[in-house]
C-alpha cells in the first residue's frame, strides 16, 4: 500500500474524524482545521459546555483525542499524521501562562548565574520553555526519560 501524500485530504479527514468522534459525546460542532508550518494538522474545537470533559485532568482527554486522530490518519496511510487539538484555546492559554513563568525563571537564572532544574513537563511545554529561554540568551537541556523528562536552564556562558 502506498503512502497518501495529499496534505489537504489528510486535513479534511482529521477534521471529519474529530467531528464524528465528538458527535459520539453528543457534541455536534464544526472543528476548524489548519496546517501549521511544521507539518502538523491543527484542529480547534470551539468553546462548549463540554470543555472540561474534552480537556480532562491535566489535558489527558485532549491528549487521547490527539492520539486517536493521529492513529486514524496513520491507519489510512496519510503521510501527514501529526495532530494538535486545542479545545477553547486551552493549550494557547496554558502556553501563555507557562511563558510568563518561564520569563521569571530566566530572570532568576541570569541574576544568580546558577543552573535551575525545572519540574518535569510534557514535550509541548518543554518546547515553549526552550524557545523562550533561547530568545533570552540562556542555554537549555532536556534531561531524564518519559514522565520525568525536564529542562535545566543554564546561565549564559561567560566569554
Chimera marker file (.cmm) of the C-alpha trace (Angstrom):
<marker_set name="trace">
<marker id="1" x="0.000" y="0.000" z="0.000" r="1" g="1" b="0" radius="0.5"/>
<marker id="2" x="1.360" y="3.432" z="-0.864" r="1" g="1" b="0" radius="0.5"/>
<marker id="3" x="1.550" y="6.406" z="1.462" r="1" g="1" b="0" radius="0.5"/>
<marker id="4" x="-1.037" y="9.111" z="0.814" r="1" g="1" b="0" radius="0.5"/>
<marker id="5" x="0.883" y="12.373" z="0.449" r="1" g="1" b="0" radius="0.5"/>
<marker id="6" x="-2.119" y="14.650" z="-0.159" r="1" g="1" b="0" radius="0.5"/>
<marker id="7" x="-1.995" y="17.018" z="2.823" r="1" g="1" b="0" radius="0.5"/>
<marker id="8" x="-5.348" y="18.642" z="2.028" r="1" g="1" b="0" radius="0.5"/>
<marker id="9" x="-7.062" y="15.236" z="2.147" r="1" g="1" b="0" radius="0.5"/>
<marker id="10" x="-5.316" y="14.475" z="5.454" r="1" g="1" b="0" radius="0.5"/>
<marker id="11" x="-6.559" y="17.737" z="6.976" r="1" g="1" b="0" radius="0.5"/>
<marker id="12" x="-10.135" y="17.136" z="5.815" r="1" g="1" b="0" radius="0.5"/>
<marker id="13" x="-10.015" y="13.532" z="7.061" r="1" g="1" b="0" radius="0.5"/>
<marker id="14" x="-8.716" y="14.606" z="10.508" r="1" g="1" b="0" radius="0.5"/>
<marker id="15" x="-11.344" y="17.347" z="10.786" r="1" g="1" b="0" radius="0.5"/>
<marker id="16" x="-14.182" y="14.962" z="9.879" r="1" g="1" b="0" radius="0.5"/>
<marker id="17" x="-12.811" y="12.212" z="12.125" r="1" g="1" b="0" radius="0.5"/>
<marker id="18" x="-12.696" y="14.536" z="15.159" r="1" g="1" b="0" radius="0.5"/>
<marker id="19" x="-16.165" y="15.944" z="14.419" r="1" g="1" b="0" radius="0.5"/>
<marker id="20" x="-17.525" y="12.375" z="14.210" r="1" g="1" b="0" radius="0.5"/>
<marker id="21" x="-15.739" y="11.418" z="17.428" r="1" g="1" b="0" radius="0.5"/>
<marker id="22" x="-17.172" y="14.437" z="19.252" r="1" g="1" b="0" radius="0.5"/>
<marker id="23" x="-20.668" y="13.593" z="17.999" r="1" g="1" b="0" radius="0.5"/>
<marker id="24" x="-20.473" y="10.336" z="19.998" r="1" g="1" b="0" radius="0.5"/>
<marker id="25" x="-20.399" y="12.554" z="23.105" r="1" g="1" b="0" radius="0.5"/>
<marker id="26" x="-23.428" y="14.479" z="21.875" r="1" g="1" b="0" radius="0.5"/>
<marker id="27" x="-21.393" y="17.439" z="20.679" r="1" g="1" b="0" radius="0.5"/>
<marker id="28" x="-22.249" y="18.491" z="17.144" r="1" g="1" b="0" radius="0.5"/>
<marker id="29" x="-19.816" y="21.263" z="16.333" r="1" g="1" b="0" radius="0.5"/>
<marker id="30" x="-17.656" y="22.463" z="13.479" r="1" g="1" b="0" radius="0.5"/>
<marker id="31" x="-13.948" y="21.885" z="14.048" r="1" g="1" b="0" radius="0.5"/>
<marker id="32" x="-11.642" y="24.449" z="12.455" r="1" g="1" b="0" radius="0.5"/>
<marker id="33" x="-8.711" y="22.765" z="10.722" r="1" g="1" b="0" radius="0.5"/>
<marker id="34" x="-5.454" y="24.323" z="9.543" r="1" g="1" b="0" radius="0.5"/>
<marker id="35" x="-1.963" y="23.210" z="8.615" r="1" g="1" b="0" radius="0.5"/>
<marker id="36" x="0.909" y="24.640" z="10.626" r="1" g="1" b="0" radius="0.5"/>
<marker id="37" x="4.364" y="25.250" z="9.213" r="1" g="1" b="0" radius="0.5"/>
<marker id="38" x="5.880" y="22.108" z="10.705" r="1" g="1" b="0" radius="0.5"/>
<marker id="39" x="3.594" y="19.552" z="9.078" r="1" g="1" b="0" radius="0.5"/>
<marker id="40" x="1.165" y="19.365" z="11.985" r="1" g="1" b="0" radius="0.5"/>
<marker id="41" x="-2.589" y="19.409" z="11.488" r="1" g="1" b="0" radius="0.5"/>
<marker id="42" x="-4.082" y="21.981" z="13.868" r="1" g="1" b="0" radius="0.5"/>
<marker id="43" x="-7.662" y="21.252" z="14.962" r="1" g="1" b="0" radius="0.5"/>
<marker id="44" x="-9.539" y="23.851" z="17.001" r="1" g="1" b="0" radius="0.5"/>
<marker id="45" x="-12.709" y="22.899" z="18.864" r="1" g="1" b="0" radius="0.5"/>
<marker id="46" x="-14.789" y="25.936" z="19.860" r="1" g="1" b="0" radius="0.5"/>
<marker id="47" x="-15.835" y="26.540" z="23.447" r="1" g="1" b="0" radius="0.5"/>
<marker id="48" x="-18.851" y="24.477" z="24.532" r="1" g="1" b="0" radius="0.5"/>
<marker id="49" x="-20.455" y="23.139" z="27.693" r="1" g="1" b="0" radius="0.5"/>
<marker id="50" x="-18.154" y="20.083" z="27.372" r="1" g="1" b="0" radius="0.5"/>
<marker id="51" x="-14.825" y="21.957" z="27.592" r="1" g="1" b="0" radius="0.5"/>
<marker id="52" x="-13.802" y="20.420" z="30.913" r="1" g="1" b="0" radius="0.5"/>
<marker id="53" x="-14.783" y="16.935" z="29.782" r="1" g="1" b="0" radius="0.5"/>
<marker id="54" x="-12.927" y="17.224" z="26.465" r="1" g="1" b="0" radius="0.5"/>
<marker id="55" x="-9.785" y="18.627" z="28.067" r="1" g="1" b="0" radius="0.5"/>
<marker id="56" x="-9.766" y="16.240" z="31.024" r="1" g="1" b="0" radius="0.5"/>
<marker id="57" x="-7.498" y="16.226" z="34.040" r="1" g="1" b="0" radius="0.5"/>
<marker id="58" x="-4.226" y="17.963" z="33.078" r="1" g="1" b="0" radius="0.5"/>
<marker id="59" x="-5.184" y="17.675" z="29.401" r="1" g="1" b="0" radius="0.5"/>
<marker id="60" x="-5.234" y="13.853" z="29.395" r="1" g="1" b="0" radius="0.5"/>
<marker id="61" x="-8.502" y="13.544" z="27.429" r="1" g="1" b="0" radius="0.5"/>
<marker id="62" x="-7.227" y="16.088" z="24.922" r="1" g="1" b="0" radius="0.5"/>
<marker id="63" x="-4.059" y="14.032" z="24.513" r="1" g="1" b="0" radius="0.5"/>
<marker id="64" x="-6.148" y="10.885" z="23.977" r="1" g="1" b="0" radius="0.5"/>
<marker id="65" x="-8.223" y="12.636" z="21.273" r="1" g="1" b="0" radius="0.5"/>
<marker id="66" x="-4.983" y="13.642" z="19.530" r="1" g="1" b="0" radius="0.5"/>
<marker id="67" x="-3.675" y="10.084" z="19.740" r="1" g="1" b="0" radius="0.5"/>
<marker id="68" x="-6.890" y="8.636" z="18.287" r="1" g="1" b="0" radius="0.5"/>
<marker id="69" x="-6.983" y="11.147" z="15.444" r="1" g="1" b="0" radius="0.5"/>
<marker id="70" x="-3.296" y="10.651" z="14.647" r="1" g="1" b="0" radius="0.5"/>
<marker id="71" x="-3.727" y="6.863" z="14.721" r="1" g="1" b="0" radius="0.5"/>
<marker id="72" x="-6.683" y="7.115" z="12.330" r="1" g="1" b="0" radius="0.5"/>
<marker id="73" x="-4.542" y="9.158" z="9.901" r="1" g="1" b="0" radius="0.5"/>
<marker id="74" x="-1.740" y="6.589" z="10.086" r="1" g="1" b="0" radius="0.5"/>
<marker id="75" x="-4.273" y="3.802" z="9.570" r="1" g="1" b="0" radius="0.5"/>
<marker id="76" x="-5.334" y="5.463" z="6.320" r="1" g="1" b="0" radius="0.5"/>
<marker id="77" x="-1.656" y="5.797" z="5.300" r="1" g="1" b="0" radius="0.5"/>
<marker id="78" x="-1.559" y="9.588" z="5.302" r="1" g="1" b="0" radius="0.5"/>
<marker id="79" x="1.978" y="10.919" z="5.315" r="1" g="1" b="0" radius="0.5"/>
<marker id="80" x="0.827" y="13.839" z="7.446" r="1" g="1" b="0" radius="0.5"/>
<marker id="81" x="-0.280" y="12.293" z="10.738" r="1" g="1" b="0" radius="0.5"/>
<marker id="82" x="0.854" y="14.661" z="13.493" r="1" g="1" b="0" radius="0.5"/>
<marker id="83" x="-2.142" y="16.344" z="15.085" r="1" g="1" b="0" radius="0.5"/>
<marker id="84" x="-2.544" y="19.143" z="17.609" r="1" g="1" b="0" radius="0.5"/>
<marker id="85" x="-6.043" y="19.562" z="19.047" r="1" g="1" b="0" radius="0.5"/>
<marker id="86" x="-6.988" y="22.602" z="21.127" r="1" g="1" b="0" radius="0.5"/>
<marker id="87" x="-10.308" y="22.981" z="22.913" r="1" g="1" b="0" radius="0.5"/>
<marker id="88" x="-11.493" y="26.535" z="23.656" r="1" g="1" b="0" radius="0.5"/>
<marker id="89" x="-7.865" y="27.759" z="23.319" r="1" g="1" b="0" radius="0.5"/>
<marker id="90" x="-6.880" y="25.754" z="26.431" r="1" g="1" b="0" radius="0.5"/>
<marker id="91" x="-3.422" y="24.964" z="25.080" r="1" g="1" b="0" radius="0.5"/>
<marker id="92" x="-2.805" y="28.515" z="23.892" r="1" g="1" b="0" radius="0.5"/>
<marker id="93" x="-3.739" y="29.960" z="27.280" r="1" g="1" b="0" radius="0.5"/>
<marker id="94" x="-1.643" y="27.323" z="29.051" r="1" g="1" b="0" radius="0.5"/>
<marker id="95" x="1.369" y="28.154" z="26.834" r="1" g="1" b="0" radius="0.5"/>
<marker id="96" x="0.915" y="31.872" z="27.571" r="1" g="1" b="0" radius="0.5"/>
<marker id="97" x="0.865" y="31.218" z="31.354" r="1" g="1" b="0" radius="0.5"/>
<marker id="98" x="3.913" y="28.975" z="31.061" r="1" g="1" b="0" radius="0.5"/>
<marker id="99" x="5.764" y="31.641" z="29.062" r="1" g="1" b="0" radius="0.5"/>
<marker id="100" x="5.105" y="34.160" z="31.848" r="1" g="1" b="0" radius="0.5"/>
<marker id="101" x="6.553" y="31.742" z="34.430" r="1" g="1" b="0" radius="0.5"/>
<marker id="102" x="9.492" y="30.980" z="32.148" r="1" g="1" b="0" radius="0.5"/>
<marker id="103" x="10.412" y="34.680" z="31.970" r="1" g="1" b="0" radius="0.5"/>
<marker id="104" x="10.622" y="34.688" z="35.782" r="1" g="1" b="0" radius="0.5"/>
<marker id="105" x="12.799" y="31.549" z="35.735" r="1" g="1" b="0" radius="0.5"/>
<marker id="106" x="15.070" y="33.105" z="33.097" r="1" g="1" b="0" radius="0.5"/>
<marker id="107" x="15.456" y="36.247" z="35.211" r="1" g="1" b="0" radius="0.5"/>
<marker id="108" x="16.319" y="34.127" z="38.282" r="1" g="1" b="0" radius="0.5"/>
<marker id="109" x="18.985" y="32.171" z="36.390" r="1" g="1" b="0" radius="0.5"/>
<marker id="110" x="20.501" y="35.357" z="34.962" r="1" g="1" b="0" radius="0.5"/>
<marker id="111" x="20.558" y="37.009" z="38.404" r="1" g="1" b="0" radius="0.5"/>
<marker id="112" x="22.058" y="34.010" z="40.229" r="1" g="1" b="0" radius="0.5"/>
<marker id="113" x="24.260" y="32.664" z="37.398" r="1" g="1" b="0" radius="0.5"/>
<marker id="114" x="23.259" y="29.189" z="38.616" r="1" g="1" b="0" radius="0.5"/>
<marker id="115" x="21.581" y="26.342" z="36.754" r="1" g="1" b="0" radius="0.5"/>
<marker id="116" x="17.902" y="25.780" z="37.500" r="1" g="1" b="0" radius="0.5"/>
<marker id="117" x="16.299" y="22.361" z="37.021" r="1" g="1" b="0" radius="0.5"/>
<marker id="118" x="12.568" y="22.682" z="36.342" r="1" g="1" b="0" radius="0.5"/>
<marker id="119" x="9.768" y="20.287" z="37.209" r="1" g="1" b="0" radius="0.5"/>
<marker id="120" x="9.005" y="17.533" z="34.676" r="1" g="1" b="0" radius="0.5"/>
<marker id="121" x="6.770" y="18.699" z="31.829" r="1" g="1" b="0" radius="0.5"/>
<marker id="122" x="5.358" y="17.384" z="28.585" r="1" g="1" b="0" radius="0.5"/>
<marker id="123" x="7.044" y="17.896" z="25.226" r="1" g="1" b="0" radius="0.5"/>
<marker id="124" x="4.826" y="20.821" z="24.186" r="1" g="1" b="0" radius="0.5"/>
<marker id="125" x="5.571" y="22.698" z="27.406" r="1" g="1" b="0" radius="0.5"/>
<marker id="126" x="9.290" y="21.959" z="27.106" r="1" g="1" b="0" radius="0.5"/>
<marker id="127" x="9.256" y="23.432" z="23.560" r="1" g="1" b="0" radius="0.5"/>
<marker id="128" x="7.732" y="26.661" z="24.926" r="1" g="1" b="0" radius="0.5"/>
<marker id="129" x="10.417" y="26.958" z="27.623" r="1" g="1" b="0" radius="0.5"/>
<marker id="130" x="13.329" y="26.022" z="25.303" r="1" g="1" b="0" radius="0.5"/>
<marker id="131" x="12.235" y="28.646" z="22.768" r="1" g="1" b="0" radius="0.5"/>
<marker id="132" x="11.691" y="31.425" z="25.306" r="1" g="1" b="0" radius="0.5"/>
<marker id="133" x="14.930" y="30.728" z="27.189" r="1" g="1" b="0" radius="0.5"/>
<marker id="134" x="16.882" y="30.733" z="23.919" r="1" g="1" b="0" radius="0.5"/>
<marker id="135" x="15.359" y="34.076" z="22.973" r="1" g="1" b="0" radius="0.5"/>
<marker id="136" x="16.648" y="35.440" z="26.295" r="1" g="1" b="0" radius="0.5"/>
<marker id="137" x="20.194" y="34.129" z="25.847" r="1" g="1" b="0" radius="0.5"/>
<marker id="138" x="20.063" y="31.067" z="28.098" r="1" g="1" b="0" radius="0.5"/>
<marker id="139" x="21.212" y="27.563" z="27.295" r="1" g="1" b="0" radius="0.5"/>
<marker id="140" x="18.718" y="24.756" z="27.948" r="1" g="1" b="0" radius="0.5"/>
<marker id="141" x="18.957" y="21.000" z="28.180" r="1" g="1" b="0" radius="0.5"/>
<marker id="142" x="16.245" y="18.361" z="28.463" r="1" g="1" b="0" radius="0.5"/>
<marker id="143" x="17.225" y="15.559" z="30.831" r="1" g="1" b="0" radius="0.5"/>
<marker id="144" x="15.501" y="12.437" z="32.105" r="1" g="1" b="0" radius="0.5"/>
<marker id="145" x="13.200" y="9.937" z="30.458" r="1" g="1" b="0" radius="0.5"/>
<marker id="146" x="9.444" y="9.634" z="29.988" r="1" g="1" b="0" radius="0.5"/>
<marker id="147" x="7.330" y="11.428" z="32.591" r="1" g="1" b="0" radius="0.5"/>
<marker id="148" x="10.474" y="12.521" z="34.439" r="1" g="1" b="0" radius="0.5"/>
<marker id="149" x="11.865" y="14.482" z="31.457" r="1" g="1" b="0" radius="0.5"/>
<marker id="150" x="12.560" y="18.067" z="32.453" r="1" g="1" b="0" radius="0.5"/>
<marker id="151" x="14.534" y="21.126" z="31.436" r="1" g="1" b="0" radius="0.5"/>
<marker id="152" x="17.643" y="22.511" z="33.085" r="1" g="1" b="0" radius="0.5"/>
<marker id="153" x="18.058" y="26.239" z="32.478" r="1" g="1" b="0" radius="0.5"/>
<marker id="154" x="21.709" y="27.267" z="32.286" r="1" g="1" b="0" radius="0.5"/>
<marker id="155" x="23.155" y="30.773" z="32.598" r="1" g="1" b="0" radius="0.5"/>
<marker id="156" x="24.758" y="32.295" z="29.515" r="1" g="1" b="0" radius="0.5"/>
<marker id="157" x="28.359" y="31.191" z="29.006" r="1" g="1" b="0" radius="0.5"/>
<marker id="158" x="30.943" y="33.729" z="30.146" r="1" g="1" b="0" radius="0.5"/>
<marker id="159" x="33.305" y="34.876" z="27.383" r="1" g="1" b="0" radius="0.5"/>
<link id1="1" id2="2" r="1" g="1" b="0" radius="0.2"/>
<link id1="2" id2="3" r="1" g="1" b="0" radius="0.2"/>
<link id1="3" id2="4" r="1" g="1" b="0" radius="0.2"/>
<link id1="4" id2="5" r="1" g="1" b="0" radius="0.2"/>
<link id1="5" id2="6" r="1" g="1" b="0" radius="0.2"/>
<link id1="6" id2="7" r="1" g="1" b="0" radius="0.2"/>
<link id1="7" id2="8" r="1" g="1" b="0" radius="0.2"/>
<link id1="8" id2="9" r="1" g="1" b="0" radius="0.2"/>
<link id1="9" id2="10" r="1" g="1" b="0" radius="0.2"/>
<link id1="10" id2="11" r="1" g="1" b="0" radius="0.2"/>
<link id1="11" id2="12" r="1" g="1" b="0" radius="0.2"/>
<link id1="12" id2="13" r="1" g="1" b="0" radius="0.2"/>
<link id1="13" id2="14" r="1" g="1" b="0" radius="0.2"/>
<link id1="14" id2="15" r="1" g="1" b="0" radius="0.2"/>
<link id1="15" id2="16" r="1" g="1" b="0" radius="0.2"/>
<link id1="16" id2="17" r="1" g="1" b="0" radius="0.2"/>
<link id1="17" id2="18" r="1" g="1" b="0" radius="0.2"/>
<link id1="18" id2="19" r="1" g="1" b="0" radius="0.2"/>
<link id1="19" id2="20" r="1" g="1" b="0" radius="0.2"/>
<link id1="20" id2="21" r="1" g="1" b="0" radius="0.2"/>
<link id1="21" id2="22" r="1" g="1" b="0" radius="0.2"/>
<link id1="22" id2="23" r="1" g="1" b="0" radius="0.2"/>
<link id1="23" id2="24" r="1" g="1" b="0" radius="0.2"/>
<link id1="24" id2="25" r="1" g="1" b="0" radius="0.2"/>
<link id1="25" id2="26" r="1" g="1" b="0" radius="0.2"/>
<link id1="26" id2="27" r="1" g="1" b="0" radius="0.2"/>
<link id1="27" id2="28" r="1" g="1" b="0" radius="0.2"/>
<link id1="28" id2="29" r="1" g="1" b="0" radius="0.2"/>
<link id1="29" id2="30" r="1" g="1" b="0" radius="0.2"/>
<link id1="30" id2="31" r="1" g="1" b="0" radius="0.2"/>
<link id1="31" id2="32" r="1" g="1" b="0" radius="0.2"/>
<link id1="32" id2="33" r="1" g="1" b="0" radius="0.2"/>
<link id1="33" id2="34" r="1" g="1" b="0" radius="0.2"/>
<link id1="34" id2="35" r="1" g="1" b="0" radius="0.2"/>
<link id1="35" id2="36" r="1" g="1" b="0" radius="0.2"/>
<link id1="36" id2="37" r="1" g="1" b="0" radius="0.2"/>
<link id1="37" id2="38" r="1" g="1" b="0" radius="0.2"/>
<link id1="38" id2="39" r="1" g="1" b="0" radius="0.2"/>
<link id1="39" id2="40" r="1" g="1" b="0" radius="0.2"/>
<link id1="40" id2="41" r="1" g="1" b="0" radius="0.2"/>
<link id1="41" id2="42" r="1" g="1" b="0" radius="0.2"/>
<link id1="42" id2="43" r="1" g="1" b="0" radius="0.2"/>
<link id1="43" id2="44" r="1" g="1" b="0" radius="0.2"/>
<link id1="44" id2="45" r="1" g="1" b="0" radius="0.2"/>
<link id1="45" id2="46" r="1" g="1" b="0" radius="0.2"/>
<link id1="46" id2="47" r="1" g="1" b="0" radius="0.2"/>
<link id1="47" id2="48" r="1" g="1" b="0" radius="0.2"/>
<link id1="48" id2="49" r="1" g="1" b="0" radius="0.2"/>
<link id1="49" id2="50" r="1" g="1" b="0" radius="0.2"/>
<link id1="50" id2="51" r="1" g="1" b="0" radius="0.2"/>
<link id1="51" id2="52" r="1" g="1" b="0" radius="0.2"/>
<link id1="52" id2="53" r="1" g="1" b="0" radius="0.2"/>
<link id1="53" id2="54" r="1" g="1" b="0" radius="0.2"/>
<link id1="54" id2="55" r="1" g="1" b="0" radius="0.2"/>
<link id1="55" id2="56" r="1" g="1" b="0" radius="0.2"/>
<link id1="56" id2="57" r="1" g="1" b="0" radius="0.2"/>
<link id1="57" id2="58" r="1" g="1" b="0" radius="0.2"/>
<link id1="58" id2="59" r="1" g="1" b="0" radius="0.2"/>
<link id1="59" id2="60" r="1" g="1" b="0" radius="0.2"/>
<link id1="60" id2="61" r="1" g="1" b="0" radius="0.2"/>
<link id1="61" id2="62" r="1" g="1" b="0" radius="0.2"/>
<link id1="62" id2="63" r="1" g="1" b="0" radius="0.2"/>
<link id1="63" id2="64" r="1" g="1" b="0" radius="0.2"/>
<link id1="64" id2="65" r="1" g="1" b="0" radius="0.2"/>
<link id1="65" id2="66" r="1" g="1" b="0" radius="0.2"/>
<link id1="66" id2="67" r="1" g="1" b="0" radius="0.2"/>
<link id1="67" id2="68" r="1" g="1" b="0" radius="0.2"/>
<link id1="68" id2="69" r="1" g="1" b="0" radius="0.2"/>
<link id1="69" id2="70" r="1" g="1" b="0" radius="0.2"/>
<link id1="70" id2="71" r="1" g="1" b="0" radius="0.2"/>
<link id1="71" id2="72" r="1" g="1" b="0" radius="0.2"/>
<link id1="72" id2="73" r="1" g="1" b="0" radius="0.2"/>
<link id1="73" id2="74" r="1" g="1" b="0" radius="0.2"/>
<link id1="74" id2="75" r="1" g="1" b="0" radius="0.2"/>
<link id1="75" id2="76" r="1" g="1" b="0" radius="0.2"/>
<link id1="76" id2="77" r="1" g="1" b="0" radius="0.2"/>
<link id1="77" id2="78" r="1" g="1" b="0" radius="0.2"/>
<link id1="78" id2="79" r="1" g="1" b="0" radius="0.2"/>
<link id1="79" id2="80" r="1" g="1" b="0" radius="0.2"/>
<link id1="80" id2="81" r="1" g="1" b="0" radius="0.2"/>
<link id1="81" id2="82" r="1" g="1" b="0" radius="0.2"/>
<link id1="82" id2="83" r="1" g="1" b="0" radius="0.2"/>
<link id1="83" id2="84" r="1" g="1" b="0" radius="0.2"/>
<link id1="84" id2="85" r="1" g="1" b="0" radius="0.2"/>
<link id1="85" id2="86" r="1" g="1" b="0" radius="0.2"/>
<link id1="86" id2="87" r="1" g="1" b="0" radius="0.2"/>
<link id1="87" id2="88" r="1" g="1" b="0" radius="0.2"/>
<link id1="88" id2="89" r="1" g="1" b="0" radius="0.2"/>
<link id1="89" id2="90" r="1" g="1" b="0" radius="0.2"/>
<link id1="90" id2="91" r="1" g="1" b="0" radius="0.2"/>
<link id1="91" id2="92" r="1" g="1" b="0" radius="0.2"/>
<link id1="92" id2="93" r="1" g="1" b="0" radius="0.2"/>
<link id1="93" id2="94" r="1" g="1" b="0" radius="0.2"/>
<link id1="94" id2="95" r="1" g="1" b="0" radius="0.2"/>
<link id1="95" id2="96" r="1" g="1" b="0" radius="0.2"/>
<link id1="96" id2="97" r="1" g="1" b="0" radius="0.2"/>
<link id1="97" id2="98" r="1" g="1" b="0" radius="0.2"/>
<link id1="98" id2="99" r="1" g="1" b="0" radius="0.2"/>
<link id1="99" id2="100" r="1" g="1" b="0" radius="0.2"/>
<link id1="100" id2="101" r="1" g="1" b="0" radius="0.2"/>
<link id1="101" id2="102" r="1" g="1" b="0" radius="0.2"/>
<link id1="102" id2="103" r="1" g="1" b="0" radius="0.2"/>
<link id1="103" id2="104" r="1" g="1" b="0" radius="0.2"/>
<link id1="104" id2="105" r="1" g="1" b="0" radius="0.2"/>
<link id1="105" id2="106" r="1" g="1" b="0" radius="0.2"/>
<link id1="106" id2="107" r="1" g="1" b="0" radius="0.2"/>
<link id1="107" id2="108" r="1" g="1" b="0" radius="0.2"/>
<link id1="108" id2="109" r="1" g="1" b="0" radius="0.2"/>
<link id1="109" id2="110" r="1" g="1" b="0" radius="0.2"/>
<link id1="110" id2="111" r="1" g="1" b="0" radius="0.2"/>
<link id1="111" id2="112" r="1" g="1" b="0" radius="0.2"/>
<link id1="112" id2="113" r="1" g="1" b="0" radius="0.2"/>
<link id1="113" id2="114" r="1" g="1" b="0" radius="0.2"/>
<link id1="114" id2="115" r="1" g="1" b="0" radius="0.2"/>
<link id1="115" id2="116" r="1" g="1" b="0" radius="0.2"/>
<link id1="116" id2="117" r="1" g="1" b="0" radius="0.2"/>
<link id1="117" id2="118" r="1" g="1" b="0" radius="0.2"/>
<link id1="118" id2="119" r="1" g="1" b="0" radius="0.2"/>
<link id1="119" id2="120" r="1" g="1" b="0" radius="0.2"/>
<link id1="120" id2="121" r="1" g="1" b="0" radius="0.2"/>
<link id1="121" id2="122" r="1" g="1" b="0" radius="0.2"/>
<link id1="122" id2="123" r="1" g="1" b="0" radius="0.2"/>
<link id1="123" id2="124" r="1" g="1" b="0" radius="0.2"/>
<link id1="124" id2="125" r="1" g="1" b="0" radius="0.2"/>
<link id1="125" id2="126" r="1" g="1" b="0" radius="0.2"/>
<link id1="126" id2="127" r="1" g="1" b="0" radius="0.2"/>
<link id1="127" id2="128" r="1" g="1" b="0" radius="0.2"/>
<link id1="128" id2="129" r="1" g="1" b="0" radius="0.2"/>
<link id1="129" id2="130" r="1" g="1" b="0" radius="0.2"/>
<link id1="130" id2="131" r="1" g="1" b="0" radius="0.2"/>
<link id1="131" id2="132" r="1" g="1" b="0" radius="0.2"/>
<link id1="132" id2="133" r="1" g="1" b="0" radius="0.2"/>
<link id1="133" id2="134" r="1" g="1" b="0" radius="0.2"/>
<link id1="134" id2="135" r="1" g="1" b="0" radius="0.2"/>
<link id1="135" id2="136" r="1" g="1" b="0" radius="0.2"/>
<link id1="136" id2="137" r="1" g="1" b="0" radius="0.2"/>
<link id1="137" id2="138" r="1" g="1" b="0" radius="0.2"/>
<link id1="138" id2="139" r="1" g="1" b="0" radius="0.2"/>
<link id1="139" id2="140" r="1" g="1" b="0" radius="0.2"/>
<link id1="140" id2="141" r="1" g="1" b="0" radius="0.2"/>
<link id1="141" id2="142" r="1" g="1" b="0" radius="0.2"/>
<link id1="142" id2="143" r="1" g="1" b="0" radius="0.2"/>
<link id1="143" id2="144" r="1" g="1" b="0" radius="0.2"/>
<link id1="144" id2="145" r="1" g="1" b="0" radius="0.2"/>
<link id1="145" id2="146" r="1" g="1" b="0" radius="0.2"/>
<link id1="146" id2="147" r="1" g="1" b="0" radius="0.2"/>
<link id1="147" id2="148" r="1" g="1" b="0" radius="0.2"/>
<link id1="148" id2="149" r="1" g="1" b="0" radius="0.2"/>
<link id1="149" id2="150" r="1" g="1" b="0" radius="0.2"/>
<link id1="150" id2="151" r="1" g="1" b="0" radius="0.2"/>
<link id1="151" id2="152" r="1" g="1" b="0" radius="0.2"/>
<link id1="152" id2="153" r="1" g="1" b="0" radius="0.2"/>
<link id1="153" id2="154" r="1" g="1" b="0" radius="0.2"/>
<link id1="154" id2="155" r="1" g="1" b="0" radius="0.2"/>
<link id1="155" id2="156" r="1" g="1" b="0" radius="0.2"/>
<link id1="156" id2="157" r="1" g="1" b="0" radius="0.2"/>
<link id1="157" id2="158" r="1" g="1" b="0" radius="0.2"/>
<link id1="158" id2="159" r="1" g="1" b="0" radius="0.2"/>
</marker_set>
